[in-house]
């Protein structure tokens, strides 16, 4: 499974804790943000002026790929 930009931020963080560092390094302090509970990744990236394609690449690189 790969992360998609329409997924909830908290859904991704809870399912893939290794993505926390990617969010934080990109400028999204999502873990403590109330908006993370209802925003999807694309909405959060747009709100913070973050390049969504780069963010998605970073998130998917840290998620273990299933064989």
N, CA, C and O of each residue as an XYZ file, in Angstrom:
268
protein
N       0.845     -1.188      0.000
C       0.000      0.000      0.000
C       0.877      1.233      0.000
O       1.852      1.310      0.748
N       0.542      2.170     -0.813
C       1.255      3.433     -0.819
C       0.358      4.514     -0.251
O      -0.868      4.407     -0.254
N       1.003      5.549      0.233
C       0.271      6.688      0.764
C      -0.171      7.549     -0.411
O       0.601      7.788     -1.339
N      -1.408      8.009     -0.367
C      -1.920      8.897     -1.404
C      -2.296     10.234     -0.777
O      -2.562     10.312      0.422
N      -2.317     11.281     -1.593
C      -2.536     12.625     -1.061
C      -3.944     12.853     -0.539
O      -4.191     13.857      0.130
N      -4.870     11.954     -0.824
C      -6.222     12.116     -0.297
C      -6.431     11.389      1.033
O      -7.537     11.392      1.573
N      -5.377     10.768      1.562
C      -5.464     10.078      2.847
C      -5.381     11.082      3.992
O      -4.713     12.109      3.878
N      -6.054     10.784      5.081
C      -6.009     11.610      6.284
C      -4.594     11.610      6.856
O      -3.930     10.574      6.891
N      -4.139     12.780      7.303
C      -2.804     12.888      7.894
C      -2.681     11.945      9.088
O      -1.711     11.192      9.185
N      -3.643     11.979      9.986
C      -3.565     11.132     11.181
C      -3.661      9.650     10.848
O      -3.036      8.826     11.515
N      -4.425      9.305      9.838
C      -4.506      7.908      9.398
C      -3.120      7.412      8.997
O      -2.715      6.310      9.366
N      -2.405      8.227      8.246
C      -1.071      7.846      7.777
C      -0.100      7.759      8.948
O       0.663      6.798      9.051
N      -0.123      8.753      9.830
C       0.796      8.783     10.973
C       0.543      7.595     11.903
O       1.492      6.995     12.408
N      -0.713      7.255     12.132
C      -1.031      6.134     13.014
C      -0.645      4.801     12.391
O      -0.151      3.910     13.082
N      -0.865      4.664     11.109
C      -0.567      3.400     10.431
C       0.915      3.256     10.127
O       1.457      2.152     10.160
N       1.573      4.383      9.827
C       2.988      4.376      9.457
C       3.739      5.424     10.284
O       4.009      6.516      9.784
N       4.082      5.114     11.543
C       4.752      6.094     12.404
C       6.072      6.608     11.830
O       6.533      7.688     12.199
N       6.668      5.848     10.944
C       7.929      6.276     10.338
C       7.759      7.512      9.448
O       8.744      8.134      9.053
N       6.507      7.864      9.135
C       6.259      9.060      8.316
C       6.313     10.352      9.127
O       6.379     11.438      8.552
N       6.285     10.247     10.453
C       6.288     11.445     11.301
C       7.480     12.338     10.974
O       7.327     13.551     10.831
N       8.655     11.748     10.858
C       9.858     12.524     10.576
C       9.762     13.235      9.225
O      10.217     14.371      9.087
N       9.179     12.578      8.241
C       9.018     13.198      6.921
C       8.093     14.409      7.016
O       8.401     15.472      6.477
N       6.976     14.251      7.694
C       6.062     15.386      7.884
C       6.774     16.537      8.589
O       6.693     17.684      8.151
N       7.471     16.227      9.683
C       8.140     17.266     10.464
C       9.230     17.965      9.643
O       9.327     19.192      9.661
N      10.035     17.200      8.935
C      11.124     17.778      8.135
C      10.609     18.620      6.975
O      11.311     19.509      6.494
N       9.406     18.352      6.531
C       8.844     19.111      5.414
C       8.213     20.426      5.876
O       7.876     21.281      5.057
N       8.055     20.580      7.188
C       7.452     21.798      7.717
C       6.034     21.621      8.202
O       5.354     22.591      8.538
N       5.589     20.376      8.238
C       4.239     20.091      8.728
C       4.343     19.491     10.122
O       4.665     18.312     10.272
N       4.072     20.292     11.137
C       4.084     19.799     12.504
C       2.763     19.126     12.824
O       2.068     19.507     13.766
N       2.430     18.137     12.040
C       1.091     17.545     12.023
C       0.676     16.837     13.295
O      -0.515     16.747     13.595
N       1.617     16.344     14.029
C       1.256     15.501     15.159
C       0.483     16.286     16.218
O      -0.454     15.757     16.817
N       0.860     17.527     16.451
C       0.180     18.314     17.468
C      -0.917     19.212     16.931
O      -1.517     19.973     17.691
N      -1.186     19.141     15.657
C      -2.143     20.049     15.028
C      -3.543     19.437     14.992
O      -3.727     18.307     14.539
N      -4.515     20.189     15.471
C      -5.890     19.688     15.473
C      -6.398     19.441     14.055
O      -7.213     18.545     13.835
N      -5.923     20.227     13.097
C      -6.370     20.066     11.713
C      -5.965     18.714     11.135
O      -6.597     18.233     10.195
N      -4.933     18.102     11.678
C      -4.473     16.805     11.176
C      -5.537     15.728     11.319
O      -5.477     14.704     10.638
N      -6.499     15.946     12.187
C      -7.547     14.945     12.385
C      -8.599     14.982     11.287
O      -9.321     14.004     11.096
N      -8.698     16.087     10.565
C      -9.716     16.147      9.513
C      -9.171     16.541      8.142
O      -9.893     16.448      7.149
N      -7.919     16.976      8.065
C      -7.342     17.331      6.763
C      -6.669     16.123      6.130
O      -6.131     15.253      6.814
N      -6.716     16.098      4.794
C      -5.926     15.082      4.119
C      -4.537     15.661      3.841
O      -4.298     16.845      4.080
N      -3.642     14.844      3.346
C      -2.255     15.272      3.143
C      -2.174     16.451      2.180
O      -1.422     17.395      2.420
N      -2.930     16.406      1.108
C      -2.887     17.492      0.128
C      -3.345     18.812      0.748
O      -2.726     19.850      0.515
N      -4.413     18.785      1.527
C      -4.910     20.003      2.166
C      -3.865     20.574      3.123
O      -3.647     21.785      3.160
N      -3.223     19.704      3.891
C      -2.193     20.144      4.823
C      -0.994     20.736      4.104
O      -0.451     21.757      4.525
N      -0.584     20.095      3.021
C       0.564     20.597      2.252
C       0.251     21.965      1.651
O       1.089     22.866      1.684
N      -0.945     22.119      1.105
C      -1.336     23.406      0.528
C      -1.370     24.502      1.594
O      -0.943     25.627      1.337
N      -1.873     24.182      2.782
C      -1.960     25.156      3.865
C      -0.579     25.624      4.316
O      -0.422     26.751      4.787
N       0.423     24.753      4.169
C       1.777     25.082      4.605
C       2.700     25.472      3.453
O       3.885     25.724      3.669
N       2.171     25.525      2.236
C       2.983     25.890      1.085
C       4.049     24.866      0.741
O       5.143     25.223      0.305
N       3.733     23.602      0.936
C       4.686     22.510      0.705
C       4.389     21.835     -0.633
O       3.232     21.614     -0.990
N       5.453     21.513     -1.361
C       5.316     20.825     -2.643
C       4.772     19.416     -2.391
O       5.443     18.585     -1.780
N       3.565     19.159     -2.862
C       2.889     17.894     -2.584
C       3.610     16.700     -3.206
O       3.661     15.627     -2.603
N       4.164     16.873     -4.400
C       4.843     15.748     -5.052
C       6.084     15.314     -4.272
O       6.331     14.120     -4.107
N       6.861     16.286     -3.795
C       8.049     15.963     -3.001
C       7.664     15.300     -1.685
O       8.298     14.339     -1.249
N       6.618     15.825     -1.062
C       6.158     15.250      0.197
C       5.700     13.812     -0.011
O       6.061     12.931      0.769
N       4.915     13.566     -1.047
C       4.418     12.212     -1.295
C       5.568     11.248     -1.560
O       5.549     10.109     -1.092
N       6.558     11.698     -2.303
C       7.714     10.846     -2.579
C       8.426     10.495     -1.276
O       8.781      9.338     -1.053
N       8.635     11.492     -0.416
C       9.299     11.252      0.858
C       8.523     10.299      1.747
O       9.107      9.415      2.374
N       7.216     10.474      1.804
C       6.381      9.593      2.631
C       6.446      8.158      2.143
O       6.608      7.232      2.937
N       6.320      7.975      0.844
C       6.307      6.611      0.301
C       7.669      5.943      0.366
O       7.755      4.715      0.368
N       8.743      6.740      0.421
C      10.087      6.152      0.527
C      10.327      5.530      1.891
O      11.103      4.580      1.994
N       9.686      6.035      2.948
C       9.944      5.508      4.284
C       9.009      4.383      4.704
O       9.221      3.748      5.738
N       7.982      4.138      3.909
C       7.026      3.079      4.238
C       7.568      1.746      3.715
O       7.924      1.626      2.543
N       7.626      0.749      4.603
C       8.090     -0.566      4.150
C       7.204     -1.100      3.019
O       5.978     -1.120      3.132
N       7.829     -1.521      1.957
C       7.087     -2.056      0.814
C       6.829     -3.542      1.027
O       7.718     -4.284      1.443
N       5.617     -3.964      0.740
C       5.256     -5.368      0.898
C       5.753     -6.154     -0.306
O       5.662     -5.707     -1.449
N       6.276     -7.322     -0.019
C       6.822     -8.180     -1.086
C       5.726     -8.892     -1.829
O       6.003     -9.653     -2.757
